[in-house]
Amino acid sequence: MIALTCPGQGAQTPGFLSPWLELESFKQEIEKFSAILEMDLFHFGTEADAETIKDTKIAQPLIVAASMASYAVLVEALKDNSLFAGIAGHSVGEIAAANIAGVLDTEAALKFVKARGEQMARAATLEASSMAAVVGGEQEVVLDHLSNMGLFAANYNGKGQIVAAGSSAKIQELIDSPPPGTRVVGLAVAGAFHTSFMETAKVELGSLASSIRTENPKLLLWSNSDGARVDSGDKFLELLINQVSNPVRWDLTMDSMVSDGVSAVIELLPGGTLTGIAKRAMPGVATLALKSPEDLEKAVAFVREQV
């Protein structure tokens, strides 16, 4: 069984869209998405610097649009959209997954991610906060260390990686004094996402939900909430909203994918981060990341090998 994954914020690098825009079909998708978002994705994906695309209200729509557009050109290259059995997204990547699975139409997905990015950016201005990856160490030791410091475990990424979140001062303290047997790397994000720091954003997104129409997923769709497969579109939207201020359980998501029979994974643009995690946490599962247009040909061969 082949599944797709959609990366979250932090996967983007300056100029990552440039080579993809040489593909006419990809360019057309980005033009369409830019119009819906009322945002110049061409500029942000080609010319904008790292500090600009770190801004949550820019990063989130840019990443989701890139994943959705790369899915379109991947299906075009394969000439078949029935080869993928399931999909999961990491954090904001869940919105791209919801679109590809048929839960949210294109306009709803893009308007939701725009609102999500704006509300989370606004929440991040209320108190200086940040995030850092804690790599290595025993999970319980790391969790105890974070708790004692007044920090949150925001992302459980499996196999020795937990992303901590909290006040900027405490994150710097964590970087300076990491838990035993770990190294801590600060992340280029603008706030303590997936924690109570984002509660105001969750409330605002909740008020938007009544105007969003959903469909039940046409692919297997796994949630970051507890890793479980979700069969209801309304339920998945509810989880998308709650996830803003709750931890991303990517570890459980991967466990469920394996339990449900996933044997191969393709990570959509901007690919690489989730593939690296999968190689450590999903042994025996074949992986491929879409990083450049040249990877489309590799993806076609990869899929043909799996079916």
N, C-alpha and C positions, 0 to 999 in steps of 0.2 A: 504494500500500500504506500503510495506517494502522498506526502503532505507538503503544504507550503507554510512558511513562517514569514511574518512581517516585522521588521525591526522597530525599536523604539527610539526615543530621543537620545542623542549622543552618537548615533551611528553616522550622522551626516558630517561631511568635510567640505571645505570651500571648493566650489567648482565641480562637485561630483556629477552634476547633470550635463556638463558640457559635451562629453562624447556621445551621450545618449540622444542629444538633440539633433545629431546628424541623421538619426532614423526618423523619417517623415511621420510614421504612424505614432511614434513616441512624442514627437513635437506637437502633433495635433491633439493628443491627449492633454498635454501640459497647457496648450492654448485654451482648451475647453475648461480645464480645472482652474486656470487663472481667472477666467471670466466669472465662474461661479463664486470663487473666493474673493473676487475683486482685489487680487494680489498678484504682483508681478513675479511669478515663480521662475521665470527665465532669469531675471536679475539675481534673485536670491540663490538660485541653483548654479549660477555661473560666475558672477562678478562679486557678490557680497563676501565680506571677510568673515573670519571665524567668530569674531565677537558679535557681528550682526546676526548670524544664523544660530547663535547660541540662544538668542531671545526666544523664549518659549512660544510667544504668539506667532513667530515666524517659523521656528523649527518644526512645530507639530504639523501644521498644514503642509509644509514642504516635504516632510518624510512620508506622510500618508499619501500625498499626491504621487510621489516617486514610486512607492510600492504599487499603487493602483495602475499607474502607467506601465510599469515594468511587467505587471501581470498581463496587461493587454498585448504587449509585443511578444511576450513569451507564448501566449495562446496562438497568436498569429504565426509565430515560427513553427509551432507544433501542428498547426492546422486542426487542433482538437482541444476542446476545453473539458473533456470528460475523463482525462487521465489523472486528475488529482482528486483524492478521496476526502481530504480534510485540510483544515487551515487553523493556525493560531497566530496571534500577534502578541508582541511584548509591549505592555503599557499602551502608549498611543497607537502602536501597531495593531491593536485590537480593532480600531476603527476601520483600517484598511481591510482587515480580515472579515469584519462584518459586511463590508461592501462586496467583497469577492464571494462570500458565502451566500449573498442575496438577502441578508437581513436589512441592510440599509441601501437605498438607491444612491446613485452618485451624488446627487445634490444634497440629500440628507446627510450623507457621510461627511462631505466637505464642509457643510455649514455647521455640523456638530463639532468637527475638529477645530474649526476656526473659533467657535465659541469656547471650546475647552482650552485652547491655547491662550485666548484672551483672559478668561477667568482665572486660570492658573497663574498667569503672569501677574494679574492684579493681586491675587492672594499672596504671591511671593514678595510684593512690595510692602506688605504689612509688617513684616519682621525679617531681618537679614538671615537667610538660611541657605543651606547648600547640601551637597551629597558627596560621598566618597566610596570607592570600592574597597572592600576589605578582602584581600586575596590570601587564601591559605588558612591554616589553623583549624581547631575543632569548633564545629558550629555552636555547641552549647557554651563553650568558653567565649566565643566572639559575641554571642547574644547577651551573655551576662555582662561582658565588658561594656557593650553599648548601653544596656539598661542602667548600669551603675553611673554612666556618664550623662544620662538623660537624653540619649539618642535613640532613634528608631531604626529598626531593620525594615527598609522600604522595598528592597528587591531581594528575593531569594533566588539566586541564579544557578544553584546546584554545584556540587563538586568543588567546594571550597571558595565560593564567591558570594558574599553578601554585600549589598549596597546599603550603607548607612546614610541617614538623613537627620537633619536637625539644625539648630542655630549655627550660623557661620563660625562663631567663636569656638563652639564645641567640636565642629568638624575639623577645624584647624588643630585643636587639641588632640583629636584622634589621630590626625596625620603625624603629629609630633610624637605621640605616645601610642603606637599601635598595640593591639592585643598580642600576647605571646605567639610566636610562630607565624606571624602574618606580615604583610606589607599593605600599606594603605595608599591609594591613589585618588587624589581629588578629581572630581568630574566637572566638565564644562557645562554645567546646568545652572539655571537661575534661581532655584528654590528647592525646598525640601518636599519633593513630590511624593505622593502616596503615603502621606502622613496627615496628622490633624492640622498641620499648617495649611492644608488645602481644603479645609472644611467649608469655607465660604464659597469656593469654586464648585464644590459638590452641590451645595444648596441652589446656586444659580443654574447649574445644568439640570437639576431636577425640575425646575420650573419650565425648562425648554422641552422636556420629554413629551408633554401632552400634544405638542405640535408635530411630533415625529411619527411617521407611519413605519411599521416594521413588517417583515415577512419572516416566516420560519426558515432557518438555514437549509440550503440545498446541498451543503457539504457538511461533513463532520466538523464541529466547531468547538474548540476547547477554550475555557475561560481561565484568566489569570487569578480569579478569585480563590478557587480551591483546586484548580486543575481539571475540574469535571467537564464533561461534554455537555453542551447546552442545546436543547432541541427547540426552544421557544425564542422567537425573535424579541418579544416583549421582555422576557427574562434577561436576554443578553443585553438589551439596552439598559435595563435596571442595573445590571452588573457593571456596565461601562461607566455609569454615573457614580456608583459606589466606589469603584476602583480608584477614583481620583484621590481619595484620602485613605485608602487601605493598601496594604502591602501587595506587591506583585509576586505571586507564587509561581514563577516560571519553572521552578524545580518540579512542582506538582503537575504543571502543564506538560512538561516533557515526560514525566512518569506515565501520565494518562495516554499520551500519544503512543508510547511504546506498548503499554498494556492493550491498547486498542488495535495493535497490529501494524503501526507505521514502521516501514522498513527503509524509507528513503525520504529525505527532506531537501527542498529547494528554498533558499532564503531569498526573498525579493529585495529589490533595491531600496536603500543602500546596504547591500549585503556584506556579511563578514562577521559581525559580532555574534549573532545567534549561532552561526555555523561553528564558530570556535567553541562556544559553550556546549553545543551538541556533541562535538567530537569527544569531549571529556565526560559528559553526563549521559549520552545515549550510545553506549558501545554497540557496535554491530550495525548501526544505522548509517547508511550511505548519505553523504551531504554534499551540497553544491551551493555556492553563493553567487548571486548576480551582482558583480561589481562593475563590469564594463560590458559594452555591447558584444565583445568577443565571447563573453560567457553564454550568450544565447545559443550559439552553435554547440557549445559544450553541454548546455542544458538539454537540448534536443537529443543528443547522443545518450546523456545520462538517463533521461526518461525512457528512451527506447530499450535501454539495458534492463530497466526495472519491470517493464510490462511484458 
